[in-house]
Amino acid sequence: MKTHARTLIVAFGLLAFGASVTSLYVHYQMLADPSYTSFCDISETVSCEAVMTSQYGSVYGIPVAVGGAIWSGLMLLLGLVGMQSPRNPPTPAPKSAAQRAPQSASPADDAGRVAGYIFLLATVGLAGVLYLGYASLFILRQMCPLCVAMYVAVIGLFVVSGAAASKLTAIPAKVGRDLRAIITSPLAATLAAVWVVASVSLVAFFPHEDTAESLAAAPDTASTEILGEVDVAQFEAWLDAQPRVDLGVPTNGASVVVVKFNDYQCPACRQAYLAYRGIEQKYDEQFPGQVAFVSLDYPLEAECNTGGIHSSACEAAVAVRLAREEDRAAEMADWLFANQESLTRDRVKEGLAEVAQVTDFDSRYEEMLEEVRVDAALGQKVEITGTPTFFINGIRIASTLRPAYFDAAIAHELEKASEPGPASQAQGQNQS
């Protein structure tokens, strides 16, 4: 193994770096685009989204993949540069007996010492992936393909570097010399500086998970984005050209009915919830009774729907229905979205008892689950392909609109309903 140690270390380093960078891309897309679906969301138990959005996917709001990218980048540099042999090593001149001692380190000694550094770093990495792997498989009961690739790479680096490393007890005495060698080498110093700057930039500028939490703590306000007249006209023309689906949802006298097919374990649903709640409050206060916001359950879980990746979504939907009987549905929804990353059946039961003082979850679960299945069946009938999906007076919005456009859609439908004539009459028939 020692003969091919550098090649194997570089190969495993590339695997780790590729898995980390791909994970960062997926994580970024989930934060930036609520409608994004990862290519590695394969089933209810094999899902990148489920693991990355869990409490184990980030540390203080920073995705774990950031640390993986920094760590694997260092492994690559050590393998590629630190373990390389000189292309044309100089032939040493004959020395006298007095000159033969002490001997300087050979390229093989240097490579073995660098392999020792890699082994020490791989030991830290191995401890991390063992913890995360245990959490993924035995706590979350989910498997992330990109995470598995990282686990393989870390274990490979640990084994190969351990076999190629020089005597570890001799490494501490050489650390100072090796650091001076990096500083005095233009190539090594440049690469080290690039790695440090890239690492700091990645931590500082990659979107943090606490962005969503800061929205949760912010006051409920409507969108501050102002659309131009041309943008509004084009958007309204698009709305008017869309077909309308009759969902059979009671209007209760409202002129505009906004229906959301929702999954409490869906990160995109949480983002939409945070982004739109100020708009809902605006219409409740300024146009009481004229705009109805209706949340229908569409859990992505096989127990109460056609299947999906969220193992506690049915339990969450049942909890909200039980809390509604105590007039605490809104508070329960708040709690579920705030604790989305840690939801399990037991955790949902704890939240229900805490928020609504409901303790008969288990005895009433099957009863309420049938009601959830009714909503899910309606979603299947109208061919819901993902959550959240909105219907504004029957107009399907298959992804999350920017808040300003969501507000504009409601305002447009409200204005049309207030205008007498064929358009408002046709709209009323669609909502009857």
N, C-alpha and C positions, 0 to 999 in steps of 0.2 A: 504493500500500500504506500510505503514511503516514496517509492519511485514515481508514483503518479499523484502524490499528495497535493501538489500545487494545482494540477489540472482538476482534481476532484473538488478541492476547496473553492476554486473559481466557479465550477459548475454549480455547486450547491449555493454559493453566494449569489449567482445570477438567478437561480430559482427563488431564493428568498427575496431578492430585490424585486424581481418581476411580480411575485405574489403580493408584496407590500404596495408597490406602485399601483397595481390593478385594484387592490383593496381601497387605496386612497381615491382612485377614480370613482369607484362604486359609491364610496361614502360621500364624496363631494356631490355626485349626481343626486343622491338621496336627499341631501340638504338643499341643493339648488332647485331641484325639480320634483315637486311632490308626486307627479304622475310617473316618475321613473320606475321601471321594473328591471332589476338586475338579471343578467344572463345566468347567474348561478342560483337564482331562486327556483329550484327544481321541484320541490314538494313541500309538504307541511313540516317535514323533519330535516330536509336538506335545503338550507336557505342562508345566503349571505346576509340578507336584510335582517332576518330574525336575530342573528348573532351580533351584527354590527350595531344595531339599534338597542341592544340590551345594555344592562348596567356594566357588562364586562367588555363592551366594545369601545369604551372611552375611559380616560382617566382625567379628572378635572376638566371635562369637556373636550379634551384632545384625543382624537381617535388613536387607538392602540397601533393602527397601521403606520402612523407617523413615526413612532418609536421603531417599528419594524424596518421602515425604509432607512432611517438613520443608522441603525445597527447593521443592516445588511450592506449598506453602502461602505461602511468601515471594513466589513469582512472582505468585500471585493477589493478595496484598495490594498489591504494587507496581503491578500493572496496574489494580486496582479503585480504589485510593485515591490512589496516587502520580501516576497519569496522568490523573486526572479534571480536568475544566475547571470553573471556578466557574460556578454556574448563572446568576448575575446579576453579571457582572464590573462593578465600578464604572467610570463614565466619568471619565477623568482630567481634572482642571481645567486650563485653559490655563496654560502656564508661560512664564516669561520665558526669554530666550536663556541667561541664566546658570544657570537652574534645569533646563534640558533635559539637561545632562550632569552626572553620569553617569546613564544610563538603568537602571532596575531590570529584572530578568528578567521576561519575559512568561510567561503560562501555557503557551504553546507551547514556550518554552525549557525550562521546568520539566519538561514531559512528555517532551521529547527527552532531557533529562539522566537522567530516571528510566528511559527506554528504554535508555540507555547502561548503567545499573546492571544492568538485566535482561540485556542482551547479555553483559556480563562474567560474570554468574552462569550464563547459558546456555552460555557457552564452557566453563566448568568442567563443567557437566552433560553437554555434548556429548562431552567427553573421557571421562567416565565411561561413557556409554552405548555409545560406540564400543568401549571395552575389553570391557564386558560382552556386547555383541552379538557381538564376535569370539569370546569364550570360549564363548558359547552355541551359535553356529552351527558353529564350526570345531573346537572342542575337545570340548565335550559332544555336539555334533551333535543338539541338541534345540532346540525353539522354544517359548517361553512366550508365549501370546497377550497376556497382560497386560503383559509386558515389551515386546512389539512396540508396543503402544499408548503406552507410556512413551517409547519411542524416537521415535515419530512426533511426540509432543508436544514433546519436547526440541528436535528438529530444527526444528519449526515456530517455537518461541520464539526459537531462534537466528537464523533467517532474518528473521522479522518485526521483532524488536528491533534487529537489525543495520541494517535499512533505515530504521528510525524514530529511531535514536539520534543525538544531537547529537555534535559533535566530541569524540572520546574523550579527547584530550589536555587538554581543558578541565575534565574531571570531577574530577581530584584536588584542584584548588583549591577546589572547591565542596563537598567531602565534609563538612568541619567545619560549614559553614553549614547543610547539609541535616540533619545530626544534631541541631543546635540547634533547627531547625524542628520536628523530630519530638518533641523533649523538651517544647517550649513549646506544642505542639498537644495538647489533651486527647484528641481522637479518635485521632490518630496514636500518641501515647504509650500509650494503652490497648491499641490493637491490637498494638503492638510488644511490650508486656508479655505479652499473651495468647499471642502466637506463641512468645516465649521460654519461658514456663512450659510451654506445651503440648509444645514440642520437647524440653525437658529431661525432662519426665514420660514422654514416649514412649520416650526412650532408657533411662530408669531403670527403668520398670515393665513394658515389653513383655517377655514371656517370652523368655529368651535360649536359643540353641541349646546353650550349654554346660550347660544343666540336664541334658540326656541324658548329657553327658560326665562330669558330677559323679556321676551314678548309676553310670557305668562304673567310676569310681575308688573308689566307696564299697564297704565290705565287703558280702559277700553275706549278707543277712539276710532273714528272712521278713517278711511284711507286718506293720506295727505297728498297722494299723486293727483295731479290735475290733468285731465285729458283735453286735448285740443278739439275744436269743433269738427275738424275733418275726421279725427279718430273716432269721435262719438258717432258721427253720421255713418261712417263705414261700419262700425260695430252694430249700430241699430239696424242698418240694412241687412247685415248678416243674420241678426236675430229674427227679423221679419221673414227671412227666406227659409228658416228652419221648420221642419215638420214638428208637430206637437203630439206628444204621447199622452193618452188619457190613463193616468195611474189609478183612478178611482179613489183618490184621497179626498176626504171631505174638506171643503173650503171653509166651513163655519163662518160664512159671510165675508171672508177676505177676498180682496181683488187680485192679490198676487200670492201664489203658494210656491214656496221654495222647498223642495224635497231633497234631502241628502241621504244617499245610501251609505251607511257608515259602518266602520269596523274600529272598535276602541283600541285595538292593538296595532292599527295601521299608522305608521309614522306620517304618511301624507294626510291622513284624516286629522291627525293632531295639528299639523301645520295649517291646514285649512280652518280648523276650529279656532286656532289662535289668531289667524289673519282676518277672519270674518266676524268674530264675535262683537267687535266694535260697530260693525255695520248693522248687525242684528239689533243691537241696543239702540242705534240711531232710529231705525224704523219702528221699533216698539214704542219709543218715546214720542217721535214726531208724527207717526201715522198709526196710532193704536187701533188694532183690529183689522187694518187694511192689508197687512203683509203677514202671512203665516209661515213660520219656519218649522218644518216637520223632519224629524230624524227617523229614518227607517233602518232596521238592522240588516246588514249584509256581512256577517262574520266570515272571514276566510278560514273556515275550520270545518272539517268533514262531519263533525257531530251534529251540526245544525244547518249545513249548507253543502254545496257540492265538493268542498275541499279547499285547502289552501295551506298557508304557512304559519298561521297564528294559533298556537295551541290553547290559548285561554280566551279567545275572542267570544265564544258562545257564553262562557261564564260571565264575562264582562257585560254582555248584552242583557243577560238575565238579571244581573245586579242592578242595572239602571231601571229595569221594569219594576223590580221590588222596591227600589228607592222611590220611584214615582208614587207609589201608594202612600208613602209618608211625606209627599211633597218635597222630596230631596233629590229628584232626578238630575237637576242641573249641577248640584254639588257633587253627586256621584260621578257624573261625566267629567267634571273638573279633576276629581281625584284619580280617575282611571287614566286620563291623559297625562297627568303629572307623574304618575307611577308606571307609565307604559312599559318601560324597560324591564321591570321586575315582576310583571304580572304572571301569577300562577293561580290555580284554583284556590288554594289556601290564602294567598295574598288578596285575591278578590273578596273572599269571605271576610277577611279582616277589615278591609276597606269598607265593605257594606255595613258591618257592625259599628265601625267608627263613625261613618258619615250619617247613616240613617237609623242606627240602632236596630237593624234587622238581623235576627239570629237564626231564622228558620230557612236559610238558603238551601240546604240539602233536601229538606222535605218538600219544598215547593219548586225545586229546580226543573223537574220534568214538565210540570204544568206550564211554567213560564217559557220553557224551551220550545213548546209547541207554538207559542205566539211569535217567537223569534223566527221559527221556520216559515211562518206565514209571510213575514216580511221578505225572507230570503227567497221564497218561491216567487213572489212578485218581481224581485230583482232578476231572477232567472228568466221570467216571462218576458221582461223588457230587455233581456240580453245584456245585463251588467257585466262588464269585462274587468273591472277593477274598482277600488275604492280610493278616494270618495268619488261618487258620480252624483251630479246635481241635475235636477229638473226644475227650471224656472218657468212656471206656468206651462209645463209640459215640454219645454225646450231642453233637450239633453245637452248637458255640459260634461263631457267625458273626462275632463281634467280640471285642475284647480286654476281658475282665472286669477289674474292679478286683482287685488282688492278693488282697485278703481273700476275695473271692468265689471266685476261682480256687482258693485254698487250701481253702475250705470245700467246694467241689465234689469235690476229690480226697479230703478227709477223709470226706465222706459216702459216696462210693463204696467207700472202704476199710472203713468201718464196716459197710456193707451186705454186703460180701464176707465179713466175719468172722462174720456172723450166720447160723446154719443155718436152713434153711427154703426155701419156694418162691421168695422174692425173690432169694436168693443163687444158687439153682439156675438160675433163669431168666437171671440175669446171666451166669453161667458159660456157658450155652448161647449167648448172644449173642456172647461173646468167643471161642468155639471155632472 
